[in-house]
Amino acid sequence: MVLKHSRLALLGLVLAVGVALATTVMAATVDSWSYSDYSHGSYVPKEGTGQLTDFDDGNNSFWLYVDFRFDSYNVNAIEDYNNGGDNPGTSCDNVNAYLTIDCANVPDGAETLDAGVIATHFGDCKVDFEDDNGDGYCEEAELVVFESIYVDAPYDMDVLWIDYRTGQPDDSGQIQVQFAMSNKPWWSGDYNNCVQSDVIQSTLRYGDYYGQP
Amino acid sequence: MTNRQKLTAAFGFFVLLVVVVGYASATQPQAQASTPSCDSCGETALIKAYMSIERSSKGIAEYKERIQEMNSELIAQQVDNVAATVTFDQPLTYEGVQELLQTYGVRLEQLQARAVSGDRRMTIAFNAPVTEEMVAMIRQHISERYEATFVGFTDSYVVANYEAIGELQKDTRVFLVDASGDSYFTGENDDQHAHALTWLLEYVREGAK
């Protein structure tokens, strides 16, 4: 009887560890956000998901998928920013500001991911790859939207990261996804968003080793 | 030294002082003017120019004419290493883009493509270098993830010399070569690229919303 209980306990323990490990693995590659209000920005979708895919050996790369929908409150706020004048908040008044999504690689050590491709369903939008520190790798993929946004339509920003890591101890890092409103001259790296969310919407860790997102 | 000589020397010193101070104050405003002010944080001529294009054939034609006049200035001044945005007249294949750019010795920095999934359009941007294998992989990706069909390449960011700017804008495969983001015109330290006219062209030609 005691032995039977021990086996049951062991089985339970194994199951619990398995579930915990699976959850940990999921948390390493998926990071969703869910807000109860608009305190992180009237233009920020209240819910969304960031995800890093498995590494693609053949193409030496992996994808970041960011998926979200805007509600009517978001769309009204974004249109208000687009029109200029007295914009929501105090940071962007009297300028025409546009929805901006920044996906930035923040490595723990040397920078060895290069933003290679951006794909999106947004309408008229300007897409840029930025290498601000001039090391030859683009650490930022940016999208600025000039066209109307539809309420409750699925929107996305996919970024393909070309992986040049070789498995050094500091090759880990994270991809950060953040919403903002931008009135920056798109040719100027010095001036950027006139207001950005006070939090990162999605943070996706990747590990040290080559081939591991 | 006589009093007269002293007076002359003092007057000469005074004149010299006036000249030096005058020169210094005359040059000071120029130094300040070249420093970017926070006006750059706001709307700029370039973003205004794009957003104020009338969404009609006439509006696009007027913008095109204005940009081509700017190109004429670049060519007259023989400006090299010009950052330009090339909007293609019709979507091109990968081979078509390569042939066009190689013909005029243009360096590619970024390439945009159009795809369609259902009734929605997708924009796909490739950071150079863009290989045929990469394009094939992306076509497969958008097909599997979005059931999207790749239409073709619509516009590009390039760096070109003034001769190439002139030749490109005469090529029938090109709708517009827009160098308004180059530092020659913006006065900024870094060259950037103007927004392409692809979306506006689709709107006017196809009635695409």
Interface residues (C-beta under 8 A of the other chain):
Chain A: N59 W63 G84 N94 V95 N96 D114 A115 G116 V117 I118 A119 T120 H121 F122 G123 D124 C125 K126 V127 D128 F129 C138 F146 E147 D158 L160 N183 K184 P185 W186 W187 S188 G189 D190 Y191 C194
Chain B: P36 S40 C41 G42 E43 T44 L46 I47 Y50 M51 Q110 Q112 A115 S117 R120 R121 M122 T123 I124 A125 F126 N127 E133 M134 M137 I138 H141 I142 R145 Y146 G181 T186 E188 D190 D191 Q192 H193 A194 H195 W199 L200
